[in-house]
Amino acid sequence: MVYDLRGDYLSEGYTEEQVAEFDFDATISAIEEALAEIGFRPERIGHGRNLVKRLVQGDRWDLIFNIAEGLKGRSREAQVPALLEMYGIPYTFSDPLVCAVTLDKAVAKRLVRDSGLNTPEFHVANDISDLDKIKIDYPLFVKPVAEGTGKGISQNSMVENKDRLIMVCRELLEHFDQPLIVEEYLPGREFTVGVLGCGRHARVIGTMEVEMLPSAGGMIYSYETKEKCDDLVRYSRPGGREKDEVEKLALDSYMALECRDAGRVDIRMDARGKPAFMEINPLPGLHPSHSDLPMIATQEGMAYRDLIGAIVESAAGRAGIV
């Protein structure tokens, strides 16, 4: 098992925000227990640097359960998969190319758009001067191009005019030191869709609608609200035609981006009432009760052990492991 534990990095002096995408020990313990229950002998390795040490020592494994997010750079989620491919060791979830492509929201959206799928119009701003090139109608939505867990998203992310756009972009560029994605604001309902498998075997396991509670005071689904989701967010199971359209777009996007084993796709309705791709997570959180993919599985009657088992089964099948 290769992962990034919040506590490990906090002890090195990193901030809560910097480690927001990393896992709690409870998540690693839950995965470890699930793997043991279905007949595997899991071994904790820890983060990518520990993996390097073990590989150099000559250690090898039948399969790596990889959920390491990496620490720096827009290709950080590709670091562990690339190492494992170098040594010929099979692993769960997507390959290095997909992990890098999907972390960069603009690159992912270009591929989705080029596949004929609906995604909001967008522009990448490397500095303030790039804002003069934007020809998208307000309101706009602004966020860092390569962050997860809602980092960089706040009440200021939705902007109504050029002055606000400049102010918000200047703050984000300084704080995150990376390009920003400025896109058409999607005013409709928000959904997150769980997908399992790869290639022609990929399938949607369920969809969850995300709604901000009145106690959130009009806040958006941001880093802050995700950290306090028990008090500020309502998750529910949608139905009807909209659900079917959302799930079709999610599966089509997952397939277009060539994700593997499992993932989670975020979708929001646009001003025309049509589902629009926002982003995809090829390394979805796996806390049994707090992460969206396990919550979707539970909503659909799928036990946590079975979810972990399905991920491993998909990866093992690709690797030809009986």
C-alpha positions as CSV (number, residue, x, y, z in Angstrom):
1,M,0.0,0.0,0.0
2,V,1.5,3.3,-1.1
3,Y,-0.2,6.5,0.2
4,D,0.5,10.0,1.6
5,L,-0.5,10.4,5.2
6,R,-1.4,13.8,6.5
7,G,0.3,13.3,9.8
8,D,3.7,12.4,8.2
9,Y,3.8,15.7,6.4
10,L,2.4,17.8,9.2
11,S,5.3,16.5,11.4
12,E,7.7,17.8,8.7
13,G,6.2,21.3,9.0
14,Y,3.7,21.4,6.2
15,T,0.4,23.3,6.8
16,E,-3.1,21.8,6.9
17,E,-3.9,23.3,3.5
18,Q,-0.8,21.9,1.9
19,V,-1.7,18.3,3.1
20,A,-5.5,18.6,2.5
21,E,-5.4,16.0,-0.3
22,F,-3.6,13.4,1.8
23,D,-5.1,10.6,3.8
24,F,-5.9,10.1,7.5
25,D,-4.6,6.9,9.2
26,A,-8.3,5.8,9.5
27,T,-8.5,5.6,5.7
28,I,-5.3,3.5,5.4
29,S,-6.5,1.2,8.2
30,A,-9.9,0.7,6.6
31,I,-8.3,-0.2,3.2
32,E,-5.8,-2.5,4.9
33,E,-8.6,-4.3,6.8
34,A,-10.7,-4.6,3.7
35,L,-7.8,-6.1,1.7
36,A,-7.2,-8.6,4.5
37,E,-10.9,-9.6,4.6
38,I,-10.9,-10.5,1.0
39,G,-7.8,-12.7,1.3
40,F,-4.8,-10.4,0.6
41,R,-1.7,-9.8,2.8
42,P,-1.4,-6.0,2.7
43,E,1.8,-4.3,3.7
44,R,2.1,-0.6,4.4
45,I,4.9,1.1,2.5
46,G,4.0,4.8,3.0
47,H,4.8,7.6,0.6
48,G,6.7,7.6,-2.6
49,R,10.1,8.2,-1.0
50,N,9.7,5.1,1.1
51,L,8.7,3.2,-2.0
52,V,11.9,4.3,-3.7
53,K,14.0,3.0,-0.8
54,R,12.2,-0.4,-0.8
55,L,12.6,-0.7,-4.6
56,V,16.3,0.0,-4.4
57,Q,16.6,-2.6,-1.7
58,G,15.2,-5.1,-4.1
59,D,11.7,-5.5,-2.6
60,R,8.9,-6.5,-4.9
61,W,5.1,-7.1,-4.6
62,D,2.4,-8.8,-6.6
63,L,0.3,-5.6,-6.7
64,I,0.5,-2.1,-5.3
65,F,-2.6,-0.5,-4.0
66,N,-1.6,3.1,-4.9
67,I,-3.4,6.1,-3.6
68,A,-0.3,8.4,-3.3
69,E,-1.2,12.0,-4.3
70,G,2.4,13.3,-4.4
71,L,3.5,16.6,-3.0
72,K,4.8,19.0,-5.6
73,G,4.1,19.8,-9.3
74,R,1.2,19.3,-11.6
75,S,2.4,15.8,-12.4
76,R,2.7,14.8,-8.7
77,E,0.0,12.1,-8.9
78,A,2.0,10.4,-11.7
79,Q,5.2,10.0,-9.6
80,V,4.4,6.7,-7.9
81,P,2.7,5.1,-11.0
82,A,5.8,6.1,-13.1
83,L,8.1,4.4,-10.6
84,L,6.1,1.2,-10.6
85,E,6.0,1.1,-14.3
86,M,9.8,1.5,-14.4
87,Y,10.1,-1.6,-12.2
88,G,7.3,-3.5,-13.9
89,I,5.1,-3.8,-10.8
90,P,1.3,-3.7,-11.3
91,Y,-0.7,-1.2,-9.4
92,T,-4.3,0.1,-8.9
93,F,-5.8,3.1,-10.6
94,S,-4.7,5.1,-13.6
95,D,-1.4,5.3,-15.3
96,P,1.1,8.2,-15.2
97,L,-0.2,10.0,-18.2
98,V,-3.8,9.9,-17.0
99,C,-2.8,11.0,-13.5
100,A,-0.9,14.0,-14.9
101,V,-3.6,14.9,-17.5
102,T,-6.5,14.9,-15.1
103,L,-4.7,16.9,-12.3
104,D,-4.3,19.7,-14.8
105,K,-8.0,20.8,-15.1
106,A,-7.4,22.7,-18.4
107,V,-5.8,19.8,-20.1
108,A,-8.5,17.4,-19.0
109,K,-11.2,19.8,-20.2
110,R,-9.6,20.1,-23.6
111,L,-9.6,16.3,-24.0
112,V,-13.2,16.1,-22.9
113,R,-14.2,19.0,-25.2
114,D,-12.4,17.4,-28.1
115,S,-14.3,14.2,-27.5
116,G,-17.5,16.2,-28.1
117,L,-18.6,16.3,-24.5
118,N,-20.1,19.4,-22.7
119,T,-17.8,21.4,-20.5
120,P,-17.9,25.1,-19.6
121,E,-15.9,27.5,-21.8
122,F,-12.6,28.4,-20.1
123,H,-9.4,30.3,-20.3
124,V,-6.0,29.6,-18.6
125,A,-4.4,32.6,-16.9
126,N,-0.7,32.4,-16.3
127,D,-0.5,36.0,-15.1
128,I,-2.8,39.1,-14.8
129,S,-2.1,40.2,-18.4
130,D,-3.8,37.0,-19.7
131,L,-7.1,38.2,-18.3
132,D,-7.4,40.7,-21.1
133,K,-7.8,37.8,-23.5
134,I,-10.9,36.4,-21.8
135,K,-14.0,36.6,-24.0
136,I,-16.4,34.7,-21.7
137,D,-19.6,36.3,-20.3
138,Y,-19.8,37.0,-16.6
139,P,-20.2,35.6,-14.0
140,L,-17.0,33.6,-14.1
141,F,-15.5,31.0,-11.8
142,V,-11.8,31.0,-10.9
143,K,-9.6,28.3,-9.3
144,P,-6.0,27.0,-9.5
145,V,-5.4,24.7,-12.5
146,A,-3.9,21.8,-10.6
147,E,-5.3,21.5,-7.1
148,G,-7.7,19.1,-5.5
149,T,-10.0,18.9,-2.5
150,G,-11.4,22.3,-3.2
151,K,-8.1,24.0,-2.5
152,G,-8.1,27.6,-3.8
153,I,-11.9,27.6,-4.0
154,S,-13.8,30.0,-1.8
155,Q,-16.7,32.5,-1.7
156,N,-14.5,34.7,-3.9
157,S,-14.2,32.2,-6.7
158,M,-17.4,33.3,-8.4
159,V,-16.7,36.8,-9.9
160,E,-19.2,39.2,-11.5
161,N,-16.9,41.8,-13.1
162,K,-13.4,42.5,-14.3
163,D,-12.3,44.3,-11.2
164,R,-13.2,41.4,-9.0
165,L,-11.6,39.0,-11.5
166,I,-8.3,40.9,-11.3
167,M,-8.3,41.0,-7.5
168,V,-9.2,37.3,-7.0
169,C,-6.7,36.1,-9.7
170,R,-3.9,38.2,-8.2
171,E,-4.5,36.7,-4.8
172,L,-4.6,33.1,-6.1
173,L,-1.5,33.5,-8.4
174,E,0.5,34.8,-5.4
175,H,-0.8,32.1,-3.0
176,F,-0.6,29.0,-5.2
177,D,2.1,30.0,-7.7
178,Q,0.5,28.2,-10.6
179,P,-1.8,29.1,-13.5
180,L,-5.5,29.6,-13.0
181,I,-8.5,28.3,-14.9
182,V,-11.1,30.9,-15.5
183,E,-14.4,29.4,-16.7
184,E,-18.0,30.0,-17.4
185,Y,-20.0,29.8,-14.2
186,L,-22.4,26.9,-14.0
187,P,-25.5,27.9,-12.0
188,G,-27.3,24.6,-11.8
189,R,-27.4,21.5,-9.5
190,E,-24.1,19.7,-8.7
191,F,-23.5,16.0,-8.8
192,T,-20.6,13.6,-8.3
193,V,-20.6,10.2,-10.0
194,G,-18.7,7.1,-9.0
195,V,-17.3,4.8,-11.8
196,L,-15.6,1.4,-11.5
197,G,-13.6,-0.6,-14.0
198,C,-11.8,0.3,-17.2
199,G,-12.3,0.2,-20.9
200,R,-15.5,-1.6,-22.1
201,H,-15.9,-2.9,-18.5
202,A,-16.3,0.5,-17.0
203,R,-19.6,1.2,-15.3
204,V,-21.3,3.8,-13.2
205,I,-22.1,2.6,-9.7
206,G,-24.1,5.6,-8.6
207,T,-24.6,9.3,-8.4
208,M,-24.8,11.7,-5.4
209,E,-26.2,15.2,-5.5
210,V,-24.3,17.9,-3.5
211,E,-26.4,20.7,-1.9
212,M,-25.3,23.4,0.4
213,L,-27.4,23.5,3.6
214,P,-29.0,26.8,4.8
215,S,-26.4,26.7,7.7
216,A,-23.7,27.2,5.0
217,G,-25.1,30.8,4.5
218,G,-24.9,30.7,0.7
219,M,-21.3,29.3,0.7
220,I,-20.2,27.2,-2.3
221,Y,-18.7,23.7,-2.3
222,S,-15.2,24.7,-1.4
223,Y,-12.2,23.5,0.6
224,E,-13.7,24.9,3.8
225,T,-17.1,23.4,3.2
226,K,-15.6,20.0,2.3
227,E,-13.7,20.0,5.6
228,K,-17.0,20.7,7.4
229,C,-19.4,18.8,5.2
230,D,-21.2,17.1,8.1
231,D,-22.6,20.5,9.1
232,L,-22.8,22.4,5.8
233,V,-23.6,19.9,3.0
234,R,-26.5,17.6,2.1
235,Y,-25.8,14.6,0.0
236,S,-28.7,12.8,-1.7
237,R,-29.5,10.3,-4.4
238,P,-31.0,11.9,-7.5
239,G,-33.4,10.3,-9.9
240,G,-35.1,10.8,-13.3
241,R,-33.9,11.9,-16.7
242,E,-31.3,14.3,-15.2
243,K,-29.6,11.5,-13.4
244,D,-29.4,9.4,-16.6
245,E,-27.9,12.4,-18.5
246,V,-25.4,13.1,-15.7
247,E,-24.3,9.5,-15.6
248,K,-23.9,9.2,-19.3
249,L,-21.6,12.3,-19.4
250,A,-19.6,11.0,-16.4
251,L,-19.0,7.6,-18.0
252,D,-18.2,9.1,-21.4
253,S,-15.7,11.5,-19.8
254,Y,-14.1,8.7,-17.8
255,M,-13.7,6.7,-21.0
256,A,-12.4,9.7,-23.0
257,L,-9.7,10.3,-20.4
258,E,-8.9,6.6,-20.2
259,C,-9.2,6.3,-16.4
260,R,-8.8,2.8,-14.9
261,D,-10.2,0.8,-12.0
262,A,-12.2,3.6,-10.3
263,G,-12.8,7.3,-10.3
264,R,-15.2,10.1,-9.5
265,V,-16.5,12.6,-11.9
266,D,-17.9,16.1,-10.9
267,I,-20.7,17.5,-13.0
268,R,-22.9,20.6,-12.7
269,M,-25.8,21.8,-14.8
270,D,-25.2,24.7,-17.0
271,A,-27.5,27.7,-17.8
272,R,-29.3,25.6,-20.4
273,G,-30.1,22.9,-17.9
274,K,-27.5,20.5,-19.5
275,P,-24.9,18.5,-17.6
276,A,-21.4,19.9,-17.9
277,F,-18.1,18.2,-17.0
278,M,-16.2,20.0,-14.3
279,E,-13.4,17.7,-13.4
280,I,-12.5,14.1,-12.7
281,N,-10.5,12.4,-9.8
282,P,-8.7,9.3,-10.9
283,L,-7.4,8.8,-7.3
284,P,-10.7,9.2,-5.4
285,G,-10.7,9.5,-1.6
286,L,-11.5,6.2,0.2
287,H,-12.4,7.1,3.7
288,P,-15.3,4.7,4.4
289,S,-17.8,7.4,5.6
290,H,-16.3,10.7,4.6
291,S,-15.1,10.3,1.0
292,D,-17.5,10.7,-1.9
293,L,-16.9,7.4,-3.7
294,P,-17.4,5.1,-0.7
295,M,-20.5,7.3,0.2
296,I,-21.9,6.6,-3.3
297,A,-21.2,2.9,-2.9
298,T,-22.9,2.8,0.5
299,Q,-25.9,4.7,-1.0
300,E,-26.2,2.0,-3.6
301,G,-25.9,-0.9,-1.2
302,M,-22.3,-1.8,-1.9
303,A,-20.2,-2.6,1.1
304,Y,-16.9,-0.9,1.6
305,R,-15.1,-4.2,1.4
306,D,-16.7,-4.9,-2.0
307,L,-15.7,-1.5,-3.3
308,I,-12.1,-2.1,-2.4
309,G,-12.4,-5.6,-3.8
310,A,-13.8,-4.3,-7.1
311,I,-10.8,-1.9,-7.5
312,V,-8.3,-4.7,-6.9
313,E,-10.1,-7.1,-9.2
314,S,-10.0,-4.5,-12.0
315,A,-6.3,-3.9,-11.5
316,A,-5.4,-7.6,-11.1
317,G,-7.4,-8.4,-14.3
318,R,-5.4,-5.8,-16.3
319,A,-2.2,-7.3,-14.9
320,G,-3.1,-10.9,-15.6
321,I,-3.0,-11.8,-11.9
322,V,-5.2,-14.8,-11.1
